[in-house]
Amino acid sequence: MLLLGVNIDHVATLREARYRGMPEGEPDPVEAALLAEAAGAHGITAHLREDRRHLQDRDVYRLREAIGTRLNFEMAVVPEIIAIALQVRPDIVCLVPEKRTEVTTEGGLDVVGGAVGIRETTSRMRDAGIEVSLFIDPDPAQIEAAARTGAGFIELHTGAYAAAFDSKRERNVELERLVAAAKQAHGLGLKVNAGHGLNLKNLPLLHVVPHLVELNIGHHLMSRAIAVGLPTAIREMLGAMAGYPG
């Protein structure tokens, strides 16, 4: 069964638009996480950025205490966030790149260029009993490098596929890259997640990508929730994921 991890970052984005710098406000990302779980989500994804543009430290600690499913903590490879991860002890961390100027994560982690720091961080997390995933583009060199870090998972960045979806030729090229990447990763002993830009329109074709364990989806679910409510949005997505052949 293909699992759904719900990213609740943009609940905090909306809250921070009004309540930035204040100790509380609405909407509450923890409340959204609990709604997601009740609707059938298999896990909650949360990205504590260095600039704290959406989630705040208190949100991550509250999530760890409140949720009953799997907490996936997205993080940059920087000392401050590493220390928080080791205190929070999520079920899994997903190492991602960060740029202060980007609106959302624009590309995959450079595992080839940052191998030393990634290996060190992976070792520290695994010593603490925390699984590690690397958010990477479907690039053979990055996947090969990921297999040497000690991480158990990769998360394939599906943003290029999502951006190309309306062009049949371009989306097929991106689908082929994802298929090849998943096969390569599986052959190297890595488990495979995927995410970024996925929605009800483009998700069904992703079923051709083998070996997927979990999809992490946030923005579409939160935007769809404005129209139909978060539980309904999540149930719609779970319906679209049903029947994945693996």
N, C-alpha and C positions, 0 to 999 in steps of 0.2 A: 504494500500500500504506500502510495506517495503521501508524504507528510506535509502539512502546512504550518510554517512559522509566520506569525503575524508581527510585522514591524510597527511599533506604536510611536515611533519618533515624532510623526507629524501631528499627533494629538498634542504633544508638548509644543510643537511649532506654533499652533494656534493659541495655546495658553500664553506663550511668551510674547505674542503680539500685543497682549493687553497687560500681562502681569509680570513682565521681565523685572528681575531684581527683587521680587516680593517672595515671601516664604511659602505662599500657596496661591492657587488660582484655578480657573477652570478653562477647558476641560481637563480632567485628571487622567494622565496616561495609565495609572495603575487601575483605575476603574475600567478603562477601555481594555486593558489586558484581561481583566476578569470576565468582561463581556465576551471577549474573543474565545477564552477558554470554554465558557459555558456554551458557545455556539459550535464548538467542535475543533477549534484550533489545537494543534499538537504541541505548540511551543510559542514562546514570545521572544521577539528579537528587539534589542534596544542598543542604540549607538550613542555612547557618551563621547561627544566630540571635545577636542581640546578647547575650542572657543565657547563651548556650552550653548550653542545656538538654539538647541531645543531641549533635550533632556538635561536635567541637573543631577548632581551627585545624589541628592536625597531620593530622586525617582528610582535610581538603580537599586539602592538599599531597600526601598519599600517594595520594589518588584521582587527582589530575592525573597523577602519575607511573605509576600502575599500570594504569589502564583503557585499553582500545583503542578504545572507542566514544566517543560524544559526551558531554561533561560539561556538564550544565545546572546552574548555580550559582544557587540562589534566595537573594535578599538584600534587605534593607531599604535604603532610600536614606539611608544614614548614612555619614559620612566614614571611620570605622574599617573597615567592611565593604567600602566602595568600594575602599579602599587594598589590602585583601587580594585582592579580585577582580582588580585590575590586576596584582598579583604572580602570582597563580595562572594567570591567563589561560585561563579555561574557554572552551569553544566558544561558549557562550551564557549570558547571565545572565537571570534572570527576576526582575523587580522586584516585590516583594510588600509588603503592609502587615504590621506586627507590633504586637502588644499583649502586654505582660508577663503579663497576667492570663489570656490565652486558652490553651487546651490545644493547639489547632492553629489554623491560619489560618482566621478566621471569615468573611472577606468579601474583596471585591476592592479593589484599589488605587484611591484617589481621584485619578484622573489630572486631573480638572477642577480640583480644589483645589490639587494639588501640581505643576502643570504646569511651573513654572520649574525646580524641583529635578530633576524627572524628565527634562526636556529636557537639562539640564546633564550629568546622569549618563549618559544615553544617548549624548550626544556624546563623552564621555570614553571610554566603552566601545567605541564604533565606531571612534574614532581608534586604539585599541589592537588593532583587528581582532577584537573580540568582538561577536557578535550580541546583540540585546536583545529580550526579550519582556516584556510587561506583564500581570500577573495581574489580570484585571478581571471584574466582574460583567457579565452580558449586558444592558447598559444602553446605549441609543443615544448618550446624551451622553458617556459614558465612552469608547465606541468612537470617536466623532468626535474627542475630545480625544487619544486614543492615536495616531490617524493623523497628528496634528500634532507629535508628539514626536520623530520620526525613528526610532522603533522599527520593526523589521521584522516582529515577531510580537506577537500577543496570546495569552494563555492564558485561555480562558473558565472562570470559576469555576462548576463544576457542583454545588456543595454544595446549593443550593436544590432542584435537580432530584433529587438523591439523597435528600434529607430528605423530599421529597414523593412518593417513588416508590410507596408503598403506597396512595395515594389517586389513582385514575385521573384524576379531574378536575384535581387540583392538579398532577400530574406532566405532564399534557398542556399545561397553561399554561406550565410551566417549559420543556418541550421546545420549544414555540412561540417562547419568548423566545430559546432557544439557536439555533434555526434562523434566526430573524431576525437575531440578532447575528452569526452566521457569515456570512450573506449580506452584511450591511452591511460587515463588516470586509474581506471579500474584494473587494467593490466599491471600497473605499478603498485597495486595494493591500496590505493586511496579510495575512500568513500566520496560520493559526489553529490553536492547540493547545487542549487542554482537560484539566481534571483537578479532583479533590477529591471524595471519597466514592464513587468508582466501584468497582464490584465485578462479579462474574460475573452477578449477578441483574439489575442495572440497565443494564449496558453494552450489551446487544443493541439496546435501543430507541434508544440514542444514534446508531445508524447512520443515522437520518433527518437528522442534522445534517450539512450539506454542508461541503466544503472543509477538513475536519480533516486536519492533518498528523501530529500526535503526541498521544497520551494520556500523562499523567504520573500514575502510580498507585503508592502506597506502602503505606498501612495494610492494605488488604485482602490484598495479596500477602504481607505479613509475618505477618498473623494466619492466613491459609490455610497458610502454610509450616509452622506448628506441627503441623498435621495431616498434610500430604502432602510437606513439604520444599519449599524455595524453587524448585529447578528445575522441579518438577512444577507448582507454583502459577503460575509464569511461562508455562509451556507451555499450561496451561489458559486463561490470559488471552489469549495470542496466538491460540488457537483461537477464542475468543469475538470477537476483533477481525477475524478472517479474513472476507473477503467484503465488507468495508466498501466501498460504492459510490463514495465520494468526492464 
